Amino acid sequence: MTINKPFENYVTTLKEAAEKLALTDDLLKHFTEPQHIFETKLTFSRDDGTEETANAYRVQHNNARGPFKGGVRFHPDADLEEVKSLASLMSLKCAVVNIPYGGAKGGVQIDPKTLSEAELERVSRAYMRAANEANIFGIQKDIPAPDVNTTPQIMAWMLDEYETITDRSEPGIITGKPLEVGGLLGRSYATSRGGIHALEQLQPVLFAGKVPSDITIAIQGFGNAGSEFAKTMHERGYRIVAVSDSRGGAHCKHMCDVHHLEKVKRETGALATGSADISIITNEELLQLDVDVLVLAALDGAIHASNAKEIKARVILELANGPVTPEADAILATAGAIIVPDILANAGGVTASYFEWIQNRTGDVWKERTVNERLEEAMKDATQTVYERAEREQCTLRQAAFLIGMERILDAIKVRGR
């Protein structure tokens, strides 16, 4: 069994970039040591009247470039190790797409699938109350957002709890909210759309001479980001040939009708039941398909040292955080695979959150077309910058993205005199 070590994996990649930048140990600490770690135990009531506790965290990594920013996830594996790694990656991600935020991440160690809606609301409000008592959040200090298993509705409950406690209206305290309370048009699909922009910016290099219908894609993870990616790419003429979720996957003989698969999942809970044109496959089998692009949109550590040699995809797009371990990274690079790294590929979400924050602070409301145009410009500019740095340094896209992110954070640290 492979043991996932997300923070250790982050540090491994970080130190490779630090060597190229000739960083001193003191400067390296700005990336390896978060500025603040908040830990607590939440107590909430179950519907039957019993009380339950859950570990909860908020890690604030580095705010040299602006207020802390990052999601809050509800997941059984959301421990301090995982949250630290995600907060650290968020600092780099914001710097790579050049938005004025630092990185943070939150987590509550629960399985939301075992909770009723009322219980989920109690957990959400308890998290915000505990964080507020510790003076964690603030519109100019730390702005949370949705993440794994957290939704716009959960953000609305957290916002309401914050505003009730502080007795003021402050929608910019949290992003990823419903439209009714200051959310952003286009935010729901911004992560997937950002990954699409990154892939399309690289397409002339990665798939010279090919049209979309020539390019086959398999997607691990059919949640919000993965399903939105699948539907949009399907509509643009790309060949989606396989998708999967935590229960398994569907491999289509010619091309998947992703709208049909989504309907089947909604009605039955499974992506497919098998037919002459659709084979039922496991997540591991999907990873090993011979496709042009493998999209990783589930959880971290999906590709590791034990299965990396079985990966046949030429291009891997990381819509999830940390889905390829450093050991696997090296194996895939040797095999000639190109990885579009998470701190670039999934940065569309935090970029859109930045747009939402701007609107909440100014009282403006952008049209959806404006949001999409600005997101496309930001993502394609960042992708081109990373690609050019990789070409210049003769390194991977991940290494190039780390170099760019670290340099921009270091520049802010130095001018601040830290």
LONUDO-827234 format. One record per residue: residue in three letters; x, y, z of N, C-alpha, C in turn. Coordinates in steps of 0.02 Angstrom, whole numbers, plus 50000, padded with zeros to 5 digits. Atoms other than C-alpha are relative to their C-alpha. Layout:
N
AlaXYZXYZXYZ
...
//
This chain:
418
Met500424994050000500005000050000500445006250000
Thr499634993850004500675017349953499765004850054
Ile500174995149948500735029650098500095007049971
Asn499964993350027500335047250043500295004850050
Lys499664995249957501435061050115499985006849967
Pro500074994050040500775077250042500495005650016
Phe499544994449984501835089850139500724998149983
Glu499325002350017503405079450117500095000349924
Asn499964999750074503025078349930500105007249977
Tyr499924992850016502835097349922500725002350013
Val499334997849982504495100050010500524997149952
Thr499535003150047505385087849893500045004149935
Thr500014996050061504835097749739500275007050013
Leu499774993249982505165114249827500765000350002
Lys499274999849992506965109749868500364999449933
Glu499715000350067507315105349686500025006949969
Ala500024993150026506775122949637500475004550040
Ala499574995849957507715130549785500734999449980
Glu499315000950023509335123049720500145004249938
Lys499914995950061509085131649552500045007550017
Leu500014993049980508765148149642500555001650050
Ala499454999249951510235145449762499755003450064
Leu500294996949940509135149449913500394998050062
Thr499715001549935509875150650086499474996450042
Asp500475003549956509095140450226499495004850029
Asp500474995149972508325156350299499465001849951
Leu500514998450051507455160550136499554994049987
Leu500405006050012506885142550114499454999250053
Lys500495000749946505985143450282499355003649985
His500614996450019504755155850207499514995549962
Phe500415004650039504115141350100499844993650038
Thr500105006349964504285126650220499655000850067
Glu500304999049934503625134550380499425004949994
Pro500584995550003501845141650380500055005550054
Gln499994994549952501625158350467499564998750061
His500455001349944500185152050574499614993649988
Ile500415006150003499305135550611499475000450055
Phe500565000049953497595135250692499724992950002
Glu500285006749990497005118550764499485000350055
Thr500515000349949495435114950861499584993749992
Lys500495005450006494095101950895499315003149999
Leu500684997550005492365106350836499524995250034
Thr500545004049972490855100250933499355002049967
Phe500634998550033489205098850842499484994750019
Ser500555004549982487505090850874499774996049940
Arg500315004250050486875076150775499245000850005
Asp500734999350001485035075350729499664996250057
Asp500305003949945484735062550867500145003050068
Gly499864996649937485355074750999500694998650029
Thr499325001449975487065066851027500495005149973
Glu499494995350021488625077251015500604996249971
Glu499425003150032490115073450904500555005249992
Thr499444995450008491845081050888500384998249936
Ala499595001050060492965083150736500605004750002
Asn499404995850005494735089550710499905005149945
Ala500074994750049494785106050618500655004249998
Tyr499374996550011496215116250545499915006149955
Arg499894994750049496685132450458500755001550002
Val499294998650006498475134250398500095006249956
Gln499854993950036499055151650344500744999949983
His499325001450020500625149250242500445006249992
Asn499574994150012501315165850177499575005649971
Asn500414994450024500515182950154500415005949974
Ala499584994650026501955192750078499695003649941
Arg500304997050060500955195749918499285002450011
Gly500694997949988499255198849998499684995650053
Pro500345003949948497945191750117500004992549983
Phe500035007250009497865173050144499374998049962
Lys500585002250040496715163750024500044992449992
Gly500005007250012496185145650012499354996850023
Gly500625003449986494785133150024499974996750068
Val500125004149941494045123350167499704993549976
Arg500265006650021493805104650138499724996150058
Phe500285004749952492725092150231500164993049974
His499795006750024493545075050216500314996150057
Pro499705004049946494055060550330500765000450002
Asp499274999750002495875062550273500285007150005
Ala499774993049997495955081450298500375001250066
Asp499604999149940497335080650429500495005949991
Leu499564994150002498655093750469500524999549945
Glu499515001150053499925086050349499725002249932
Glu500304998450064498745087650203499855007549994
Val500184993050002498125105050247500615004549994
Lys499374996150007499915111650268500254999949928
Ser499755000450069500395105350095499585004249953
Leu500464996350044498855113050014500065007550010
Ala499904992949986499115129850099500645002449966
Ser499364998250030500925130050039499945000549925
Leu500104999950072500435125749861499585006049978
Met500424994350017499115139449865500405006449995
Ser499574994050005500445152649899500335000349931
Leu499675000350065501375147049743499505000949944
Lys500514999650052499785145249641499795007349988
Cys500204992950007499245163249675500555004049967
Ala499444996450030500965169349629500084998249926
Val499925002250070501015159149467499505003749955
Val500494996450041499405167249404499995007550016
Asn499864992949987500005183849477499395003850028
Ile500534996449964498535188149590500255001450071
Pro499704997749937498855197449755499734996550062
Tyr500195004049943498535183549879500594995950025
Gly499565005249973499525172349994499594993750009
Gly500345006449998499105154250026499764998050069
Ala500285002949939498005146150157499584993949981
Lys500465005650012496945130550174499704998050067
Gly500345002449940495675123950298499734993049990
Gly500275006750005494995106950338499634997950063
Val500355003249944493745097750448500014992649986
Gln499895007250010494095079250473499364996250013
Ile500645003549996492365072250441499844997049932
Asp500275002650063491465061950310499325003149990
Pro500654996650008490075073450248499464995549972
Lys500505004650027489225058750163499594996750055
Thr500365003049943488715052650337499585005150037
Leu500354994749964487935069250387499385002249962
Ser500604997050030486195076150356500165007249982
Glu499904993050018486005093550283500035004450062
Ala500014996049939485595100450455500664999150039
Glu499375001249966487145092250530500585003449965
Leu499494996650039488215099050389499995007550014
Glu500054992949984487565116450426500305001450069
Arg499734999049932488015114550611500764999749999
Val499275000550006489785109150566500285006449969
Ser499764994150036489985123850446499995006150045
Arg500054994349954489395136550573500494999350058
Ala499535001149945490445128650711500715001649978
Tyr499334998550025491995130050602500115007549997
Met499934992850005491695148450568500035003250069
Arg499994997349932491325152050752500684999150033
Ala499355001549970492925143550809500555004349969
Ala499494996050034493975152450678499935007350018
Asn500114992949984493185169250718500245001550071
Glu499764999049931493555167150904500765000650003
Ala499274999750003495375164650856500255005649953
Asn499834994450044495325179950740500374997749938
Ile499685002950059495765169550588499805003749936
Phe500234997550064494685176850449499895007650001
Gly500124992950009494495194450382500085001849927
Ile500014998450071494195202850214500695002249974
Gln499314998150018495995209450215500514995350033
Lys499555004449962496715194950316500014992949972
Asp500045007050022496105177550262499304998849974
Ile500645000750033494705173550140499904992649980
Pro500115007150019494065155350135499574999349938
Ala500375001650062493205146849987499834992650002
Pro500165007250002492475129849938500614995849980
Asp499475004850019493585114649917499664993249996
Val500295006750004493325095749920499424999250049
Asn500615001349960491565091649983499705006250033
Thr500334993949975491135109850021499715003749940
Thr500414997550054489875119249918499855007450010
Pro500244993149989489195136849888499525000650059
Gln500464999849943487825132650014500385000250066
Ile499595000149939489145128750146500345006850010
Met499704993349995490005145250106499475005150024
Ala500544995549979488315154050129499884999450075
Trp500085000949928488105146350302500585003250039
Met499424997149967489875151550349499975007749998
Leu500074992850006489585169150284499485002650049
Asp500524997849955487965170650380500224999850073
Glu499755000549931488805164750540500485005750016
Tyr499514994649990490215177350519499645006750008
Glu500344993649998489035191750483499555000750061
Thr500404999949939487905186950629500435001750060
Ile499544998849944489385186850748500255007250001
Thr499694993350004490145203150686499495005649993
Asp500544995150008488465211850656500155005049945
Arg499904995750059488965218650486499984995949937
Ser500025003450065488745214350303500695000349969
Glu499325000250028490395208650230500084994049954
Pro499995005950044490155196850081500694998249976
Gly499335001550024491985198350032500424995950048
Ile499645004149952492485188250186500094992949975
Ile499975006950025492185172250087499805000049926
Thr500175000450071492115167449903499734993049983
Gly500325006350019491275153649805499304999550026
Lys500674999749970489595159249874499464999449947
Pro500564999650048487875157649793499935007149974
Leu500104993450030487415171949678499575004550044
Glu500474996149959486045177349799500345003950056
Val499654996549946487335182749929500695002649978
Gly499384996850024488685190349819500474995549963
Gly499575004550038489345175549721500145002749930
Leu499744997850065490165176849550499704995749944
Leu500225003650060489395172149383500614996449969
Gly499455003850029490485158349309500464996850050
Arg499555002849950491315153649474499954992450004
Ser500115007249990490545136149476500424995849953
Tyr499605003950048491535130649322500685003149987
Ala499374996450013493065141949338500614995450005
Thr499435004449994494245128149395500094995849937
Ser499965004150061493835116949247500175004449940
Arg499884995550057493815131749126500745002250000
Gly499294998149997495545137049188500454994549974
Gly499615005650026496235119649153499954999449925
Ile500115000250073495485120248979500425005449966
His499604994650030496305137048943500744998350000
Ala499305001949997497985130349000500164994849947
Leu499895005350050497825114848891499975002749930
Glu500064997350067497255124648739500575004749982
Gln499424995850013498675137048759500604995949979
Leu499435004450014499895122448752499874995449940
Gln500185004750052498965112848616500435000549936
Pro499584999650060499965119748467500684996750009
Val499355003149985501545113348553499924992650013
Leu500095007049980500875097148626499704995649945
Phe500365004050050499775091648480500005003649933
Ala499944996350064500425100548326499674996249944
Gly500325003150058499345097148174499364996250016
Lys500615003749981497935088948273499425004850012
Val500614996349984496155095248283499694996750062
Pro500285002949938495105092548441499744992949994
Ser500285006750007494235077048372500534994649995
Asp499455004850001495945068748355500274998550069
Ile499685000349934496355071048539499544996350049
Thr500395004149954495765057648661500165002050073
Ile499934997749930495475061948845499654995150047
Ala500295003949946495175051449001500025004350063
Ile500064995649943494595059849161499874996050063
Gln500105003249935494835052949336499715005250047
Gly500334995149957493605061849450499435003349962
Phe500584997350036491835066249395499585004250048
Gly500344995249957491425078949530499905006549962
Asn500144993650032491185097449497500505001649945
Ala499494998150049492845101049411500044995049942
Gly499925005150051492975084449318499414999849952
Ser500595000450043491185084349254499935006249956
Glu500034993950039491235102549199500535000049945
Phe499475000650050492885099349109499774995449944
Ala500235004950050492135084149022499475002949954
Lys500544997350041490565093148965500255005549953
Thr499764994550043491475108548900500454997349944
Met499565002750052492805098548808499614995849949
His500445003850045491465087048735499665004849951
Glu500334995150043490555102348670500485003349951
Arg499504997150044492175108748594500284995049950
Gly499815004950051492385092748495500564995250019
Tyr499485004749979493715083548596499684993250015
Arg500255006849990493545064648615500104997750072
Ile499995002749933493135060448795499864992549994
Val500095007250009493375041448799499914996350065
Ala500095003449935493325037648986499945005150056
Val500074995949939492765045349151499914995250059
Ser500105004249941492745038849329499865004450060
Asp500074996749935492235043449505500224994950053
Ser499755004349946492555035349675499744992949996
Arg500305006750005491435020449630500264996049940
Gly499775003450060492255016349464499895004349939
Gly500024995850060492225021949284499674996749940
Ala500295002250063491565020449108500515001349944
His499554999350058492655017248954499574999049938
Cys500455000050057491755021448793500384997849937
Lys499695003050059492105012248631500225005349950
His499824994850048492115027748522500095006850034
Met499984993649965491685043648620499435000250049
Cys500524999949949490735046148782499525005849989
Asp500504994749995489125055848788499985002050073
Val499914998449929489595064448950499355002650032
His500644997749972487885072548971499574994050019
His500375006149984487105055148965500294996750063
Leu499695003249942488365048249090499845003950064
Glu500174995949942488025062849207499284998650022
Lys500705001549986486155059149195499934993150033
Val500015006749971486445040649231500255000150072
Lys499734999649932487515044949383499505003350047
Arg500494996449959486195057049447499414995450018
Glu500595004249989484825043949430500164993550036
Thr499845006649973485745028149483500565000050052
Gly499424999849955487285033749580500634997349968
Ala499425002850035488435024949455500065003349932
Leu499894996850064489215031849297499744995949942
Ala500235004250055488745016949190499844993050026
Thr500175006949983487984999549198500294995149950
Gly499705004350051488924992949047499524998849943
Ser500415001250060488324990448869500484998149944
Ala499575001850056488974986148697500525005449986
Asp499554994450015489765003348684500395002550061
Ile499684997549939490285006048866500224994250044
Ser499725005049954491424995348974500075003150069
Ile499894997749931491444996949163500724998550019
Ile499305000849981493224999849224500125002950069
Thr499814997349935494105003549387500395006649989
Asn499604993950004494985019849427500714998549977
Glu499315001850018496665011149411500044998349925
Glu500015001550072496195004549238499945006449959
Leu500064993750036495695022049184500685003549996
Leu499354996749999497395028849236500474997049947
Gln499545003450044498245016149124499784999949926
Leu500244999950069497255019648965500505003649954
Asp499554996950050498225024048807499615005849968
Val500354994050024497535041748782500505005749991
Asp499564994250008498255058448730500055004050064
Val500014995949939497725067548890499654996250056
Leu500295002849939497425060649063499885005850048
Val500184994649954496495072949175499904997050069
Leu500055002449931496715070149362499595005250040
Ala500454995249967495235078349449499704997050064
Ala500245003049938495045067549605500435002550059
Leu499614998149942496155067349760500754999349986
Asp499285000150008498035068349787500284992850001
Gly499655006449998499265054049763499724994749953
Ala500305004950046498315045749619500534996249961
Ile499445003250035499925042249523500605000350045
His499455000649952501365036049629500524995349971
Ala499445004150025502955025949615499784993149977
Ser500215006850016502005009449607499614999449935
Asn500395000650062500915013649456500245004649944
Ala499794995150049501865027349364500244996849934
Lys499735003250061502695015249242499444997349955
Glu500565002550040500965009549185499625005549964
Ile500364994350030500405026949133500225001049928
Lys499844999550072500305028648943499835006849971
Ala500214993550026499545046048924500625004449986
Arg499454995650016500675058548839499995006450041
Val500084993949961499985073548934499564998650060
Ile500385000749938499355073949114499825006950025
Leu500244993649975498295088549173499764999250071
Glu500165000749929498195090649362499465005050021
Leu500544995749974496485097949403499934999250075
Ala499995001049927496645090449578500665002750027
Asn499394997849967497955095849704500444994050016
Gly499525005249982499505084849715499834993049977
Pro500195006850020498865069949612500594995749976
Val499415003850021500625064949556500555001150051
Thr499474999349950501965061349686500675001649967
Pro499354998550030503765067149661500344993949969
Glu499695006150028504345049149633499694998549932
Ala500345001250063503035046949498500185005449949
Asp499814994450044503475064049426500644998449962
Ala499355001650031505255058249394499934994449949
Ile500105005750045504695041849315499655002349937
Leu500374997650058503455050549201500425004649955
Ala499574995550038504715063849149500504996049958
Thr499535004350036505965050249100499654996749941
Ala500385003350054504595041948997499765004949947
Gly500184995050050504275058348906499315003050009
Ala500664997149987502575062548982500075007350020
Ile500004992949983502165081049001499435001250050
Ile500504998749948501275086249161499875007550005
Val500214993149987500305102449171499835000350074
Pro500045000849927500515105149359499405003550032
Asp500584997549964499155108649485500035007550013
Ile499974992949982499805125949534499915004549940
Leu500214996450060499465131149355499324997649976
Ala500595002950033498115119349290499355001450037
Asn500634999049964496845121749430499955006950032
Ala500004993349971497205140149466499405004249977
Gly500594996350022495605145449377499525001450058
Gly500454999149944494635143149539500195005950044
Val499794994549957495675155049645500005006649961
Thr500024993950041495775167449500499295002849999
Ala500704997849998493875167949493499815002550069
Ser500134997749932493825169549682500265007150010
Tyr499724993249997494925184949664499515004949967
Phe500494995750034493665192249540499395001250046
Glu500584999449955492245188749664500165004750058
Trp499774995749944493225197149805500025007349979
Ile499994993250026493515212549697499295002949997
Gln500684997650007491655213849659499675001350068
Asn500294999149934491155211649841500275006250035
Arg499704994149968492345225449894499805006549966
Thr500174994050037491825237649758499255001049992
Gly500724999650011489975233749748499814999249927
Asp500135000950070490135230349562499764992949986
Val500215006750021489365215449470500204999249927
Trp499775001250068490235208649315499534995449963
Lys500355004750042489365200349171500404993549995
Glu499665006550005489765181849148500515000149944
Arg499534999550056490595185748982500655003550022
Thr499414996449975491775198049070500424995450044
Val499645004749956492225185049201500394995049958
Asn499685005150041492605171949069500575002849958
Glu499474996950039493625183848962500615001550042
Arg499444998449956494685189549108500344993750026
Leu499715006349979494915171649167500444997049945
Glu499625002750056495485166048995500665003749991
Glu499394996050008496725180348982500514998450055
Ala499555001449944497455176949155500324993149994
Met499755006850003497615158149128500484999049941
Lys499575000950059498355159148953500665003850009
Asp499384996249987499605172549006500464996050047
Ala499615003949952500155161949155500304993849968
Thr499775006150033500285146249049500585001549952
Gln499464998250046501345154848917500635001850038
Thr499424998249959502495161949051500344993850027
Val499725006349974502725144649129500344996149944
Tyr499715003850056503025136448960500665003149977
Glu499384996750022504335149448909500564999150051
Arg499495001149948505235147449076500264992849996
Ala499795006950006505255128549055500464999049940
Glu499585000550059505985130348881500695003150013
Arg499374996449987507295142748940500454996150049
Glu499625003649948507805132249092500114992749982
Gln499995007250018507595115549002499794995750059
Cys500265003749943506545109349146499274998449988
Thr500705001850008504795102549173499565006150013
Leu500474994649987503245113549179499905001050076
Arg500074999449928503085109749365500585004050030
Gln499424996449974504855115449401499985007449980
Ala500044993150023504585131149297499485003950041
Ala500524996749961502975135149390500245001450071
Phe499734998949933503835132849558500515005750000
Leu499504994650003505265144149505499665006849995
Ile500354993650009504075157949449499655002050065
Gly500374998649939502995156649605500475002050057
Met499534998649946504475156349724500345006849990
Glu499674993650014505335171049639499535005950016
Arg500464994549988503775181849648499875001050075
Ile500094999549927503515177849833500635002950031
Leu499374997449973505355181149869500085007449987
Asp499964992850016505265197949781499595004050051
Ala500434996549951503825202949897500314999850070
Ile499685000649934504745196450051500585005050006
Lys499424995649998506295206350006499825007350004
Val500184992949997505445222949973499665001750066
Arg500294998849933504515220950139500545000250054
Gly499485000149950506175218550227499964994250049
Arg500075005949955505715201550299500614995649998
//
